[in-house]
Amino acid sequence: MFSSLIDVSENDSYGSTPSCTCTACRAWDGPNGHLSDRYAKFWLSVQREAEKVRPNARIITIAYDSYYQPPQETKLNDRIITGIVPGFYFPWSDDNRQEFRKQWQGWADTGARLYLRPNWLHFGHNFPFNFARKLGEDFRFAHQRGMIATDFDLVPAPWATQGLTYYVLGRIHRHPDWPIDRILAEYYDGFGLASEHVRAYFEHWERITGSMTSQHYARGHAAKGIGDNPEHKLYRWGDHFFTDSALASGKELLDAAKAAASGDRTAEQRVAFLEMGLRDVKLTLATQDSYQRYHAGAAPKIYVDTLARLDAHRGNIEPHNAAATGWLRSREPEWNR
């Protein structure tokens, strides 16, 4: 269907200003220098040139970076296919979600065809963030307003801690009309006798995740001196969210699930799988703590020993696909193994 598309997408960029500020380029900008109008006019211009050779030429591009917001005065058409990159990674706050919905609706109103191209899964490392319900609801919002495809950038697959979110994402692609509660119930039912206890476990992490505001998020990485791409360095500041108290409560709920699963072999194995993930989180936090103490002057042995325990645990859980351990290791460069 899309074999004849002309791709005019920009390269990835960290810039918030256009690369060209000449008078001619600025003339294409919308009110108050709105850059999305410049890009929309460029796409239309390419399309008009292509139509001289192929009357039904189609353009594919993305709405990203400094031009992720919908244009203010330029209309497109249904032969321009735009990948919507939401303006946030995390947290899934009401403000961020509302901004995404406004972004999606604004681009839909231009007349372009849209696909979803989020960076949402970049955030999380191996921690038990649970934004499954919110992701599902926002996915349905886009689907009900013309979404023709998706392209989820980066799927690190920490199945033992974020498996619920990935399950919802997979199932809602297949059944976008299903209520989110139906998909959640289907997942929990897979834990047999422990289903309600596992529900309580994931709802605990949903509450922790839902308590995070944009200000909370910013304070978390700022306190550790992490400015650029903090979502890629979460192992260094995950303790801001996953406190000893939060982890202890999670452990209690998982212990209750383990007890309830007794005698149901499948449920026992699946709860044990979740335990692998929680253990990995605790060892990750312990390693970062020992690393910081080592750099503050403590003897290196405690850091070396803690890191060895973490890596041994990951070696044990890797055959179970509890986490993409190689990917986690690549995202922990400061821990010079």
C-alpha positions as CSV (number, residue, x, y, z in Angstrom):
1,M,0.0,0.0,0.0
2,F,2.8,2.4,0.9
3,S,5.4,1.3,-1.6
4,S,5.4,4.6,-3.4
5,L,5.6,6.9,-0.4
6,I,8.1,9.7,-0.4
7,D,9.8,10.0,3.0
8,V,10.6,13.6,4.0
9,S,11.1,12.9,7.7
10,E,13.8,14.9,9.5
11,N,16.8,13.3,11.2
12,D,16.6,13.0,15.0
13,S,17.4,16.3,16.7
14,Y,17.8,17.8,20.1
15,G,17.4,21.3,18.8
16,S,14.4,23.4,19.7
17,T,15.0,26.0,16.9
18,P,15.0,25.5,13.1
19,S,18.3,24.9,11.4
20,C,17.7,27.8,9.0
21,T,16.6,31.3,10.2
22,C,16.8,33.1,6.8
23,T,13.9,35.4,5.8
24,A,12.6,32.9,3.2
25,C,12.3,30.0,5.7
26,R,10.9,32.2,8.4
27,A,8.2,33.4,6.0
28,W,6.8,29.8,6.1
29,D,6.5,29.8,9.9
30,G,3.1,30.2,11.4
31,P,1.9,32.8,13.9
32,N,4.5,33.5,16.6
33,G,7.1,31.6,14.7
34,H,5.2,28.3,14.8
35,L,7.6,25.8,13.2
36,S,5.0,23.1,12.4
37,D,3.5,25.4,9.7
38,R,6.9,25.6,8.1
39,Y,7.2,21.8,7.9
40,A,3.6,21.4,6.8
41,K,4.2,23.8,3.9
42,F,7.4,22.0,3.0
43,W,5.5,18.7,2.8
44,L,2.9,20.2,0.6
45,S,5.5,21.6,-1.7
46,V,7.2,18.2,-2.1
47,Q,3.9,16.6,-2.8
48,R,3.1,19.2,-5.5
49,E,6.4,18.5,-7.2
50,A,5.9,14.8,-7.0
51,E,2.4,15.1,-8.5
52,K,4.0,16.3,-11.7
53,V,5.4,12.8,-12.1
54,R,2.8,10.8,-10.1
55,P,-0.6,12.4,-9.6
56,N,-1.4,10.5,-6.5
57,A,2.0,10.9,-4.8
58,R,2.0,10.4,-1.1
59,I,4.2,11.8,1.6
60,I,5.3,10.2,4.9
61,T,6.8,12.2,7.7
62,I,6.8,12.7,11.5
63,A,5.6,15.5,13.8
64,Y,8.5,15.7,16.2
65,D,10.8,17.9,18.3
66,S,10.2,21.6,17.7
67,Y,7.4,20.8,15.2
68,Y,5.4,18.2,17.2
69,Q,2.5,20.6,17.8
70,P,-0.1,20.8,15.0
71,P,0.2,23.7,12.5
72,Q,-1.8,26.7,13.3
73,E,-2.8,27.8,9.8
74,T,-1.8,25.1,7.3
75,K,-4.1,22.3,6.2
76,L,-2.8,19.1,4.8
77,N,-4.6,16.2,3.0
78,D,-5.1,12.4,3.3
79,R,-2.1,11.6,1.1
80,I,0.2,13.1,3.7
81,I,0.9,10.4,6.4
82,T,2.3,11.8,9.7
83,G,3.8,9.9,12.6
84,I,2.7,11.6,15.8
85,V,5.6,11.7,18.4
86,P,3.9,12.6,21.7
87,G,5.6,15.5,23.4
88,F,6.3,13.5,26.6
89,Y,8.2,10.4,27.7
90,F,7.0,10.4,31.3
91,P,5.2,10.8,33.7
92,W,1.7,9.9,32.6
93,S,0.2,12.9,34.4
94,D,-3.2,14.4,33.5
95,D,-1.5,17.5,32.0
96,N,0.8,15.4,29.8
97,R,-2.0,13.1,28.6
98,Q,-4.2,16.1,27.8
99,E,-1.4,17.7,25.9
100,F,-1.0,14.5,23.8
101,R,-4.7,14.3,23.1
102,K,-4.8,18.0,22.0
103,Q,-1.7,17.3,19.8
104,W,-3.3,14.3,18.2
105,Q,-6.7,16.0,17.6
106,G,-5.0,19.1,16.1
107,W,-3.1,17.0,13.6
108,A,-6.2,15.0,12.8
109,D,-8.0,18.3,12.0
110,T,-5.4,19.2,9.4
111,G,-6.7,16.3,7.2
112,A,-3.5,14.2,7.3
113,R,-3.6,10.5,8.0
114,L,-1.9,9.7,11.3
115,Y,0.1,6.9,12.9
116,L,1.4,6.8,16.5
117,R,5.2,6.9,16.9
118,P,5.8,7.3,20.6
119,N,9.0,7.2,22.7
120,W,7.0,6.1,25.8
121,L,8.8,2.8,26.3
122,H,12.2,4.5,26.6
123,F,11.4,5.2,30.2
124,G,11.4,2.5,32.9
125,H,14.7,0.6,32.8
126,N,13.9,-2.5,34.9
127,F,11.6,-0.8,37.4
128,P,7.9,-1.8,38.0
129,F,6.3,1.4,36.5
130,N,2.7,0.6,35.7
131,F,1.1,2.9,33.2
132,A,-0.8,0.1,31.4
133,R,-4.2,1.5,31.9
134,K,-3.3,5.0,30.8
135,L,-1.4,3.8,27.8
136,G,-4.3,1.7,26.8
137,E,-6.8,4.6,27.2
138,D,-4.6,7.0,25.1
139,F,-4.1,4.3,22.5
140,R,-7.9,4.0,22.2
141,F,-8.3,7.7,22.0
142,A,-5.9,7.8,18.9
143,H,-7.5,4.7,17.3
144,Q,-11.0,6.3,17.6
145,R,-9.6,9.4,15.8
146,G,-8.1,7.9,12.7
147,M,-5.0,6.1,13.7
148,I,-3.9,3.9,10.8
149,A,-0.7,2.3,12.3
150,T,1.8,2.4,15.1
151,D,5.6,2.5,15.4
152,F,6.7,2.1,19.0
153,D,10.4,3.1,19.3
154,L,12.4,0.9,21.6
155,V,10.9,-2.1,23.3
156,P,13.3,-3.1,26.0
157,A,10.9,-5.7,27.4
158,P,11.4,-5.9,31.1
159,W,8.7,-8.6,31.2
160,A,8.9,-9.5,34.9
161,T,8.3,-5.9,36.1
162,Q,6.4,-4.2,33.2
163,G,4.8,-7.2,31.6
164,L,1.3,-5.9,32.3
165,T,1.9,-2.8,30.3
166,Y,3.4,-4.8,27.4
167,Y,0.4,-7.2,27.6
168,V,-2.1,-4.3,27.4
169,L,-0.1,-2.8,24.5
170,G,-0.2,-6.1,22.6
171,R,-3.8,-6.9,23.2
172,I,-5.1,-3.5,22.4
173,H,-3.4,-3.6,19.0
174,R,-5.5,-6.8,18.4
175,H,-8.7,-5.5,20.1
176,P,-8.7,-1.7,20.1
177,D,-12.4,-1.8,20.9
178,W,-12.0,-3.7,24.1
179,P,-12.4,-1.9,27.5
180,I,-9.0,-1.7,29.3
181,D,-10.5,-3.5,32.3
182,R,-11.2,-6.5,30.1
183,I,-7.6,-6.8,29.0
184,L,-6.3,-6.3,32.6
185,A,-8.7,-9.0,33.8
186,E,-7.4,-11.4,31.1
187,Y,-3.9,-10.9,32.3
188,Y,-4.6,-11.3,36.0
189,D,-6.7,-14.5,35.2
190,G,-3.5,-16.0,34.0
191,F,-2.3,-16.2,37.6
192,G,-5.0,-18.7,38.6
193,L,-5.4,-18.9,42.4
194,A,-3.2,-15.9,42.8
195,S,-5.0,-13.6,40.4
196,E,-6.5,-11.1,42.8
197,H,-3.2,-10.9,44.8
198,V,-1.3,-10.2,41.6
199,R,-3.9,-7.6,40.7
200,A,-3.2,-5.9,44.1
201,Y,0.5,-6.1,43.4
202,F,0.3,-4.3,40.1
203,E,-2.2,-1.8,41.4
204,H,0.3,-0.9,44.1
205,W,2.8,0.0,41.4
206,E,0.1,1.8,39.5
207,R,-0.5,4.0,42.5
208,I,3.3,4.7,42.9
209,T,3.5,5.5,39.1
210,G,0.4,7.6,39.2
211,S,1.7,9.7,42.1
212,M,4.5,11.1,39.9
213,T,4.0,14.6,38.7
214,S,6.2,16.4,36.1
215,Q,7.7,18.4,39.0
216,H,8.4,15.2,40.9
217,Y,10.0,13.7,37.8
218,A,12.2,16.8,37.3
219,R,13.3,16.9,40.9
220,G,14.3,13.2,40.8
221,H,17.0,13.4,38.2
222,A,18.0,17.0,39.0
223,A,18.9,15.9,42.6
224,K,21.4,13.4,41.1
225,G,22.8,15.9,38.6
226,I,21.3,14.2,35.6
227,G,20.2,16.6,32.9
228,D,20.3,15.1,29.4
229,N,18.1,12.1,28.6
230,P,17.3,11.2,32.2
231,E,15.0,8.4,31.0
232,H,18.2,6.6,29.8
233,K,19.9,6.8,33.2
234,L,17.0,5.7,35.5
235,Y,19.2,3.2,37.3
236,R,21.0,6.2,38.9
237,W,17.9,7.9,40.3
238,G,15.2,5.2,40.5
239,D,15.4,5.3,44.3
240,H,13.6,8.7,44.0
241,F,10.5,6.7,43.1
242,F,11.1,3.2,44.4
243,T,11.8,3.9,48.1
244,D,12.5,1.2,50.7
245,S,8.9,1.6,51.8
246,A,7.4,1.1,48.3
247,L,9.6,-1.9,47.7
248,A,8.7,-3.5,51.1
249,S,5.0,-3.1,50.3
250,G,5.5,-4.6,46.9
251,K,7.3,-7.6,48.5
252,E,4.5,-8.1,51.0
253,L,1.9,-8.2,48.2
254,L,4.0,-10.6,46.1
255,D,4.5,-12.9,49.2
256,A,0.7,-13.0,49.6
257,A,0.4,-13.9,45.9
258,K,3.0,-16.6,46.3
259,A,1.1,-18.1,49.2
260,A,-2.2,-18.0,47.3
261,A,-0.7,-19.7,44.4
262,S,0.4,-22.7,46.4
263,G,-0.8,-26.0,44.8
264,D,-1.4,-24.3,41.4
265,R,1.8,-25.1,39.5
266,T,1.3,-22.7,36.7
267,A,0.4,-19.8,39.1
268,E,3.4,-20.7,41.2
269,Q,5.8,-20.4,38.3
270,R,4.2,-17.1,37.1
271,V,4.5,-15.5,40.5
272,A,8.1,-16.7,40.8
273,F,8.6,-14.9,37.5
274,L,7.4,-11.7,39.0
275,E,9.7,-12.3,41.9
276,M,12.7,-12.4,39.6
277,G,11.9,-8.9,38.4
278,L,11.4,-7.4,41.9
279,R,14.7,-9.0,43.0
280,D,16.4,-7.4,40.0
281,V,15.1,-4.0,41.0
282,K,16.3,-4.3,44.6
283,L,19.8,-5.5,43.4
284,T,19.9,-2.6,40.9
285,L,19.2,0.0,43.6
286,A,21.7,-1.7,46.0
287,T,24.4,-1.6,43.3
288,Q,23.9,2.1,42.6
289,D,23.9,2.8,46.4
290,S,27.2,0.9,46.8
291,Y,28.6,2.6,43.8
292,Q,27.9,6.0,45.2
293,R,29.4,5.1,48.6
294,Y,32.5,3.8,46.8
295,H,32.9,7.1,45.0
296,A,32.5,8.9,48.3
297,G,35.5,7.1,49.7
298,A,34.3,3.7,50.8
299,A,36.3,0.6,50.1
300,P,35.5,-0.8,46.6
301,K,34.8,-4.3,47.8
302,I,31.2,-3.7,48.8
303,Y,30.5,-2.2,45.3
304,V,32.3,-5.0,43.5
305,D,30.4,-7.7,45.5
306,T,27.0,-6.0,45.1
307,L,27.5,-5.7,41.3
308,A,28.6,-9.3,41.1
309,R,25.4,-10.4,42.9
310,L,23.3,-8.3,40.4
311,D,25.0,-9.8,37.4
312,A,24.8,-13.3,38.8
313,H,21.0,-12.8,39.3
314,R,20.6,-11.5,35.8
315,G,22.5,-14.5,34.4
316,N,20.0,-16.8,36.2
317,I,16.9,-15.0,35.0
318,E,18.0,-14.4,31.4
319,P,16.8,-17.8,30.2
320,H,13.4,-17.0,31.6
321,N,13.1,-13.8,29.6
322,A,12.4,-11.9,32.8
323,A,14.4,-8.9,31.4
324,A,16.5,-8.0,28.5
325,T,19.7,-8.2,30.6
326,G,22.1,-7.3,27.8
327,W,20.1,-4.1,27.1
328,L,20.0,-3.2,30.8
329,R,23.8,-3.7,31.0
330,S,24.3,-1.4,28.0
331,R,22.2,1.3,29.8
332,E,24.4,1.1,32.9
333,P,27.8,2.4,31.6
334,E,28.9,4.1,34.8
335,W,29.2,0.7,36.5
336,N,32.5,-0.1,34.9
337,R,32.2,-3.9,35.0
